[in-house]
Every structure is written in C-alpha cells, then in structure tokens.
Amino acid sequence: MAVNEEWRAHIEAWQSSGLRQTEYCRQHQLNYNSFITRLSEYRKTRDDDVATLNRTHSLKYLKGGVSQK
C-alpha cells in the first residue's frame, strides 16, 4: 500500500519536529500503530526509490552515459 499525501506530510513533519514518535502522534491526534505502519511503508518506498536510482545510475555508467573526470 502506498503512503498517501496526508501520511507523507505527517511523517516528514515528524522527522523535522525533533519529537519522539509517540509525542508527535499525541499532539496531532494520530493513532500510534497506524503511524508506525505508514512509517514502515514510507521507508520501504524510499528504499525502493533509492534502489531504482542506484540501478539506473549503474546502468548509465556501464553504458558510458556518465563521464569520469
């Protein structure tokens, strides 16, 4: 399941808030277990995005698309 924009906004706001997850959830009236589930999905999506970028970069490099200086 993809993380919707509302959850993505909460996760990114939490990351920059300096608050513990439980405190952020309490202040924003979020269910902590739902937050943890969405955070896990968010991290997996981000990991998948990074892996895709790494594969794309590696392929460009192997095909000579990236110059070395």
Secondary structure, 3 states (H helix, E strand, C coil): CCCCHHHHHHHHHHHHHCCCHHHHHHHCCCCHHHHHHHHHHHHHHHHHHHHHHHHHHHHHHHCCCCCCC
